[in-house]
Structure formats: C-alpha cells, structure tokens
Amino acid sequence: MPYIPLPGHLPGITGLLEYSKVTAHPIRVLTQFLLRGENSLTEAERELIATIVSHNNECRFCTAAHTAAADVLLGESETCEMVKQDIDTAPVSDKMKALLKIAKLVQISGKAVTPEAVALAKSAGATDVEIHDTVLIAALFCLYNRYVDGMNTVAPADPAFYKGLGQRLKEHGYNRLPNGYDHLKKENQPS
C-alpha cells in the first residue's frame, strides 16, 4: 500500500505523477527529451539503459515497465532479458555493451564510473554525447526507482499490464496523455 493516497488505477510512477502535476511536468519534459528526443542512440537502446538501472536497483515496477517498452521498440523480448542477465553475451553492439556497463556503474554511484569505463566506450565508438546521455539517463532512473519504491507504489503482477504500458510509452512517450488517465480505471479493475 502506498504511503500517501494515490489514484488506485495508476500504479507505479504514473500515480505519483498524477498526484503532483507540478513536480511531474519537469520530470516528464526531461524524460521525454532524453528517451524520445533526437539522439544517436535509438529509443530502444535508451530504454535498455533505463531497464538495466531499474533492474539493478531492484525496482519491480520500473524494471517491468521499461523492459516492456524496450521489447515493444525492439519487436522482440529476448534482448532485454539477456541484457539483464549478462551484458557481455547480450545481442547488442560493443558500443551498447560499454554504455550499459557505464549505466550499471552510475547505478552503484556516480563515482563508480571510471576513466577506463569511459575509454572502453569511446574505443567501441561511443561519442561524448552518448556517454553524457547514458550517465544522465542512468542517474535519472536512479531517481525514479527511489521515488517509486520510496513511496511504496503498487507494482501490478499481471504481465499484460506492462505490455499495455510498453505500447503506450512507444506511442505517447513520456508525455501526459492529452485526456488524462481516467480511461484506465475500467482497464485496471478486476473482472
């Protein structure tokens, strides 16, 4: 049960963002820019960064949500699972492996990022902007993971919920839906 009254039909961060639209606005703008804005990293690659950080922070809601978004964007579900299990054997580029390892270091601590990790990413073809964005996305998801878990939000157990959320994130990104979320009240009620 969440520590504060949140909309029951909006689990995880969505309920928190609806609870405080004033703080939600800058969060949404930054997230939309970083994960859906123009970038040399694909949207799926950026979702993989969000996934690996959330997975290592053991945030159930964010891990499931961003795994679903990455799966939808990739058009398959094996890559994300492999990244979570072992980056070195995952079917992603060497550049992406190096960036995901930087994201894991950020998840531990900003000071855990080493010159060697950055040099490895650069030698694999990562640009300064891609390294910057990886660190920023990883740091941002540490914030989200702590926000979601620190408020004890609900994380649905039904995988179908996350499939729908992944599709919604693909179609609408991180912007608030124009008509809000009341339509989800019916979808999230037990049948």
NUKOL-841832 format. One record per residue: x, y, z of N, C-alpha, C in turn; residue in one letter. Coordinates in steps of 0.001 Angstrom, whole numbers. Layout:
N
SEVO:n.u:n.v:n.w:ca.u:ca.v:ca.w:c.u:c.v:c.w:res
SEVO:X:Y:Z:X:Y:Z:X:Y:Z:a
...
***
This chain:
191
SEVO:n.u:n.v:n.w:ca.u:ca.v:ca.w:c.u:c.v:c.w:res
SEVO:845:-1173:0:0:0:0:896:1244:0:m
SEVO:629:2176:-902:1436:3402:-958:1368:4184:355:p
SEVO:2412:4932:616:2495:5701:1850:1615:6950:1839:y
SEVO:1178:7366:678:269:8504:553:-881:8064:-348:i
SEVO:-2023:8740:-294:-3143:8329:-1148:-2858:8650:-2622:p
SEVO:-2772:7610:-3419:-2529:7745:-4857:-3708:7170:-5621:l
SEVO:-3923:7612:-6847:-5019:7046:-7647:-4831:5538:-7798:p
SEVO:-5801:4771:-7362:-5699:3314:-7365:-5532:2692:-8734:g
SEVO:-5991:3367:-9777:-5911:2807:-11125:-4596:3158:-11823:h
SEVO:-3711:3870:-11102:-2438:4295:-11689:-1268:3816:-10831:l
SEVO:-798:2609:-11066:316:2091:-10270:1641:2769:-10636:p
SEVO:2648:2504:-9809:3995:2982:-10097:4092:4481:-10202:g
SEVO:4962:4924:-11092:5248:6354:-11204:4071:7152:-11756:i
SEVO:3197:6516:-12531:2084:7254:-13117:1203:7856:-12026:t
SEVO:938:7100:-10985:151:7612:-9869:842:8773:-9168:g
SEVO:2167:8669:-9016:2919:9760:-8393:2892:11017:-9258:l
SEVO:3006:10847:-10561:2987:11990:-11465:1615:12658:-11488:l
SEVO:569:11873:-11355:-775:12460:-11282:-1021:13109:-9920:e
SEVO:-427:12566:-8885:-582:13117:-7538:-38:14544:-7472:y
SEVO:1108:14764:-8109:1730:16084:-8074:2096:16513:-9492:s
SEVO:1126:17086:-10169:1350:17500:-11562:2385:18619:-11660:k
SEVO:2558:19382:-10594:3539:20476:-10596:4956:19907:-10695:v
SEVO:5261:18899:-9898:6587:18284:-9984:6673:17343:-11180:t
SEVO:5544:16805:-11599:5529:15873:-12732:5944:16551:-14038:a
SEVO:5536:17788:-14224:5794:18459:-15506:7277:18479:-15876:h
SEVO:8177:18987:-15033:9591:18994:-15438:10171:17581:-15569:p
SEVO:9686:16659:-14754:10146:15269:-14858:9766:14709:-16226:i
SEVO:8523:14913:-16618:8059:14410:-17915:8824:15044:-19079:r
SEVO:9050:16357:-19004:9751:17054:-20092:11166:16499:-20246:v
SEVO:11884:16345:-19149:13246:15824:-19210:13256:14388:-19720:l
SEVO:12363:13571:-19226:12325:12172:-19648:11977:12051:-21122:t
SEVO:11001:12820:-21579:10631:12798:-22998:11820:13195:-23862:q
SEVO:12527:14230:-23454:13687:14692:-24213:14771:13619:-24250:f
SEVO:15085:13027:-23101:16181:12057:-23042:15851:10720:-23700:l
SEVO:14617:10240:-23533:14301:8913:-24041:13622:8913:-25404:l
SEVO:13032:10044:-25804:12341:10070:-27093:12826:11182:-28021:r
SEVO:13664:12062:-27510:14175:13148:-28335:15175:12651:-29363:g
SEVO:15575:13565:-30244:16558:13219:-31269:17861:12809:-30588:e
SEVO:18420:11690:-31030:19600:11144:-30376:20220:10110:-31297:n
SEVO:21526:9926:-31214:22174:8877:-31999:21911:7495:-31407:s
SEVO:21521:7432:-30144:21086:6166:-29555:19608:5985:-29885:l
SEVO:19228:4786:-30272:17827:4543:-30597:16975:4623:-29334:t
SEVO:15680:4764:-29535:14761:4757:-28398:14878:3438:-27639:e
SEVO:15021:2332:-28359:15154:1022:-27711:16430:961:-26878:a
SEVO:17536:1496:-27392:18789:1485:-26636:18660:2308:-25359:e
SEVO:17978:3432:-25454:17789:4256:-24263:16878:3561:-23253:r
SEVO:15895:2803:-23751:15043:2021:-22838:15853:893:-22184:e
SEVO:16829:341:-22910:17691:-680:-22305:18489:-85:-21146:l
SEVO:18942:1148:-21282:19652:1815:-20191:18723:1954:-18982:i
SEVO:17498:2414:-19219:16523:2539:-18128:16254:1185:-17478:a
SEVO:16191:150:-18303:15912:-1192:-17791:17042:-1714:-16922:t
SEVO:18286:-1600:-17395:19401:-2179:-16635:19567:-1474:-15294:i
SEVO:19361:-167:-15263:19464:569:-14000:18338:150:-13058:v
SEVO:17114:115:-13567:15964:-264:-12732:16100:-1693:-12226:s
SEVO:16574:-2582:-13094:16787:-3983:-12717:17800:-4081:-11573:h
SEVO:18906:-3375:-11706:19937:-3440:-10671:19541:-2715:-9397:n
SEVO:18618:-1772:-9499:18072:-1128:-8299:16931:-1943:-7692:n
SEVO:16586:-3044:-8334:15521:-3947:-7878:14177:-3246:-7754:e
SEVO:13921:-2314:-8661:12633:-1620:-8699:11713:-2409:-9638:c
SEVO:10803:-3152:-9069:9936:-4051:-9851:9131:-3305:-10905:r
SEVO:8479:-2219:-10498:7623:-1504:-11441:8437:-965:-12614:f
SEVO:9505:-234:-12317:10289:385:-13395:10969:-664:-14270:c
SEVO:11446:-1738:-13677:12068:-2797:-14481:11050:-3367:-15455:t
SEVO:9876:-3712:-14958:8846:-4299:-15828:8376:-3301:-16884:a
SEVO:8206:-2043:-16503:7718:-1024:-17436:8716:-786:-18564:a
SEVO:9983:-650:-18231:10973:-316:-19258:11428:-1540:-20034:h
SEVO:11320:-2709:-19433:11513:-3938:-20204:10435:-4024:-21271:t
SEVO:9201:-3760:-20887:8082:-3813:-21837:8261:-2787:-22949:a
SEVO:8675:-1569:-22588:8879:-536:-23608:10005:-933:-24559:a
SEVO:11106:-1445:-24016:12222:-1885:-24868:11777:-3024:-25775:a
SEVO:11036:-3968:-25225:10555:-5101:-26025:9689:-4634:-27191:d
SEVO:8778:-3699:-26917:7904:-3180:-27976:8744:-2484:-29046:v
SEVO:9690:-1669:-28611:10526:-932:-29568:11445:-1852:-30363:l
SEVO:11920:-2916:-29731:12795:-3876:-30415:12000:-4866:-31275:l
SEVO:10733:-5044:-30930:9912:-6016:-31649:10173:-7450:-31226:g
SEVO:10801:-7627:-30078:11087:-8967:-29535:11406:-8834:-28052:e
SEVO:11447:-9959:-27336:11643:-9880:-25891:12919:-10550:-25382:s
SEVO:13727:-11090:-26265:14919:-11808:-25813:16054:-10868:-25410:e
SEVO:16258:-9800:-26184:17411:-8921:-25950:17402:-8338:-24547:t
SEVO:16270:-7815:-24149:16180:-7177:-22833:16487:-8175:-21717:c
SEVO:15938:-9355:-21827:16197:-10372:-20799:17673:-10738:-20766:e
SEVO:18298:-10839:-21935:19717:-11180:-21991:20577:-10063:-21415:m
SEVO:20214:-8821:-21676:20945:-7682:-21110:20896:-7742:-19585:v
SEVO:19727:-8051:-19035:19590:-8111:-17577:20409:-9250:-16982:k
SEVO:20578:-10334:-17748:21317:-11487:-17234:22828:-11335:-17385:q
SEVO:23270:-10887:-18575:24707:-10776:-18830:24944:-9869:-20036:d
SEVO:25365:-8659:-19772:25583:-7686:-20844:26558:-8216:-21884:i
SEVO:27596:-8910:-21441:28638:-9367:-22373:28130:-10340:-23427:d
SEVO:27106:-11113:-23109:26589:-12092:-24078:25304:-11623:-24766:t
SEVO:24836:-10439:-24398:23588:-9917:-24986:23819:-9534:-26449:a
SEVO:22789:-9675:-27273:22915:-9360:-28701:22787:-7864:-28997:p
SEVO:23706:-7088:-28429:23781:-5655:-28682:25215:-5337:-29117:v
SEVO:25396:-4170:-29709:26723:-3786:-30202:27726:-3639:-29051:s
SEVO:29008:-3694:-29396:30047:-3478:-28384:29912:-2100:-27755:d
SEVO:29540:-1112:-28564:29321:235:-28036:28215:209:-26985:k
SEVO:27113:-470:-27297:25994:-511:-26358:26370:-1286:-25099:m
SEVO:27146:-2355:-25249:27608:-3102:-24070:28403:-2178:-23148:k
SEVO:29303:-1385:-23728:30117:-472:-22919:29251:591:-22251:a
SEVO:28264:1109:-22969:27370:2120:-22393:26500:1526:-21286:l
SEVO:26021:320:-21486:25218:-331:-20445:26053:-585:-19190:l
SEVO:27335:-893:-19378:28218:-1081:-18222:28431:244:-17487:k
SEVO:28519:1338:-18233:28600:2659:-17585:27320:2926:-16803:i
SEVO:26177:2596:-17390:24898:2799:-16693:24862:2008:-15387:a
SEVO:25366:774:-15418:25413:-33:-14188:26323:604:-13145:k
SEVO:27420:1219:-13592:28319:1887:-12652:27632:3096:-12028:l
SEVO:26912:3865:-12842:26163:5015:-12317:25152:4548:-11279:v
SEVO:24528:3401:-11540:23538:2855:-10604:24180:2598:-9238:q
SEVO:25423:2194:-9234:26134:1964:-7970:26451:3312:-7314:i
SEVO:27076:4200:-8092:27451:5535:-7619:28049:6290:-8794:s
SEVO:27802:7570:-8847:28429:8370:-9887:29943:8239:-9859:g
SEVO:30486:8101:-8675:31937:7974:-8533:32454:6603:-8970:k
SEVO:31555:5665:-9209:31974:4338:-9675:32351:4346:-11154:a
SEVO:31922:5377:-11878:32277:5486:-13299:33758:5820:-13377:v
SEVO:34502:4979:-14082:35953:5127:-14144:36411:5655:-15502:t
SEVO:37598:6225:-15538:38169:6617:-16829:38291:5414:-17779:p
SEVO:38544:4244:-17222:38666:3032:-18030:37335:2669:-18692:e
SEVO:36248:2811:-17937:34926:2502:-18500:34595:3471:-19628:a
SEVO:34920:4728:-19446:34666:5739:-20475:35561:5478:-21689:v
SEVO:36835:5147:-21453:37759:4855:-22557:37289:3643:-23350:a
SEVO:36773:2627:-22653:36255:1440:-23340:35078:1811:-24229:l
SEVO:34191:2644:-23717:33032:3078:-24510:33491:3859:-25735:a
SEVO:34447:4759:-25550:34950:5543:-26682:35635:4646:-27709:k
SEVO:36384:3651:-27225:37068:2745:-28165:36075:1877:-28926:s
SEVO:34878:1708:-28363:33822:937:-29036:32965:1827:-29932:a
SEVO:33320:3125:-30003:32616:4026:-30912:31626:4974:-30272:g
SEVO:31527:4984:-28950:30589:5893:-28282:31104:7323:-28363:a
SEVO:30205:8235:-28637:30564:9654:-28672:30477:10242:-27268:t
SEVO:31036:11427:-27117:30929:12122:-25832:29466:12362:-25464:d
SEVO:28650:12710:-26452:27221:12950:-26196:26541:11660:-25738:v
SEVO:26861:10527:-26360:26250:9255:-25959:26665:8861:-24544:e
SEVO:27912:9121:-24188:28364:8838:-22822:27635:9762:-21843:i
SEVO:27565:11036:-22189:26832:12000:-21350:25393:11561:-21145:h
SEVO:24716:11238:-22245:23301:10884:-22158:23096:9590:-21380:d
SEVO:24007:8637:-21531:23919:7386:-20768:23994:7662:-19277:t
SEVO:24963:8484:-18875:25103:8810:-17453:23864:9545:-16949:v
SEVO:23362:10483:-17733:22186:11245:-17313:20941:10366:-17234:l
SEVO:20725:9505:-18220:19573:8597:-18173:19690:7665:-16978:i
SEVO:20879:7119:-16747:21071:6211:-15610:20811:6928:-14287:a
SEVO:21312:8144:-14149:21094:8906:-12917:19611:9223:-12732:a
SEVO:18956:9580:-13837:17534:9893:-13781:16720:8678:-13340:l
SEVO:17088:7506:-13843:16334:6319:-13442:16637:5885:-12018:f
SEVO:17797:6228:-11498:18024:6013:-10065:17030:6854:-9268:c
SEVO:16821:8101:-9700:15831:8963:-9052:14444:8319:-9134:l
SEVO:14036:7904:-10328:12706:7308:-10490:12545:6070:-9635:y
SEVO:13547:5206:-9642:13458:3967:-8864:13276:4271:-7384:n
SEVO:13999:5240:-6889:13890:5588:-5477:12561:6293:-5178:r
SEVO:12081:7064:-6122:10787:7739:-5983:9655:6703:-5910:y
SEVO:9651:5776:-6850:8613:4741:-6919:8650:3840:-5682:v
SEVO:9836:3358:-5336:9944:2451:-4195:9867:3192:-2865:d
SEVO:10390:4420:-2826:10350:5205:-1590:8945:5605:-1176:g
SEVO:8026:5654:-2146:6626:5946:-1839:5794:4663:-1778:m
SEVO:6466:3519:-1932:5817:2208:-1829:4647:2064:-2802:n
SEVO:4861:2493:-4049:3784:2412:-5031:3482:962:-5391:t
SEVO:2353:763:-6010:1901:-561:-6417:2599:-964:-7715:v
SEVO:3018:-2221:-7769:3594:-2793:-8994:2729:-3986:-9382:a
SEVO:1866:-3835:-10393:994:-4946:-10781:1787:-6213:-11106:p
SEVO:1204:-7351:-10789:1851:-8632:-11079:1526:-9127:-12483:a
SEVO:450:-8625:-13077:-10:-9103:-14381:871:-8579:-15511:d
SEVO:1565:-9473:-16239:2420:-9034:-17351:1654:-8273:-18435:p
SEVO:362:-8525:-18576:-445:-7827:-19586:-492:-6329:-19302:a
SEVO:-481:-5946:-18028:-473:-4528:-17687:749:-3850:-18308:f
SEVO:1902:-4477:-18160:3146:-3877:-18644:3226:-3887:-20172:y
SEVO:2640:-4896:-20795:2590:-4896:-22266:1837:-3666:-22759:k
SEVO:712:-3393:-22127:-73:-2208:-22483:684:-923:-22196:g
SEVO:1384:-887:-21074:2171:283:-20714:3322:476:-21707:l
SEVO:3981:-611:-22082:5064:-523:-23064:4579:40:-24386:g
SEVO:3405:-386:-24813:2828:123:-26060:2486:1609:-25923:q
SEVO:1938:1979:-24767:1589:3385:-24522:2858:4256:-24524:r
SEVO:3945:3746:-23950:5202:4502:-23942:5776:4631:-25347:l
SEVO:5567:3619:-26172:6023:3717:-27562:5215:4773:-28310:k
SEVO:3918:4749:-28126:3026:5632:-28892:3017:7073:-28389:e
SEVO:3098:7264:-27072:2942:8601:-26493:4192:9115:-25799:h
SEVO:5189:8264:-25656:6384:8676:-24932:6070:8934:-23477:g
SEVO:6718:9929:-22934:6601:10221:-21512:5745:11444:-21225:y
SEVO:5042:11892:-22232:4107:12992:-22064:2846:12492:-21379:n
SEVO:2209:13368:-20639:913:13036:-20048:-84:12867:-21190:r
SEVO:-910:11858:-21096:-1913:11659:-22134:-2823:12882:-22187:l
SEVO:-3176:13341:-23377:-3973:14572:-23506:-5271:14550:-22702:p
SEVO:-5908:13399:-22618:-7176:13291:-21882:-7009:12673:-20501:n
SEVO:-5785:12621:-20019:-5543:12051:-18700:-5604:10534:-18697:g
SEVO:-5926:9974:-17529:-5834:8526:-17336:-7115:7900:-16791:y
SEVO:-8215:8661:-16795:-9455:8105:-16258:-9905:6860:-17009:d
SEVO:-9598:6783:-18306:-9990:5601:-19086:-9350:4322:-18554:h
SEVO:-8269:4445:-17807:-7601:3269:-17262:-8316:2696:-16040:l
SEVO:-9256:3461:-15485:-9988:2951:-14322:-10690:1648:-14664:k
SEVO:-11312:1596:-15831:-12024:385:-16252:-11044:-738:-16544:k
SEVO:-9933:-411:-17224:-8962:-1425:-17632:-8286:-2085:-16438:e
SEVO:-8101:-1358:-15342:-7353:-1884:-14212:-8228:-2425:-13084:n
SEVO:-9522:-2576:-13360:-10424:-3144:-12372:-10481:-4669:-12544:q
SEVO:-10519:-5396:-11453:-10631:-6859:-11571:-11934:-7237:-12269:p
SEVO:-11873:-8261:-13113:-13102:-8667:-13825:-13845:-9743:-13098:s
***
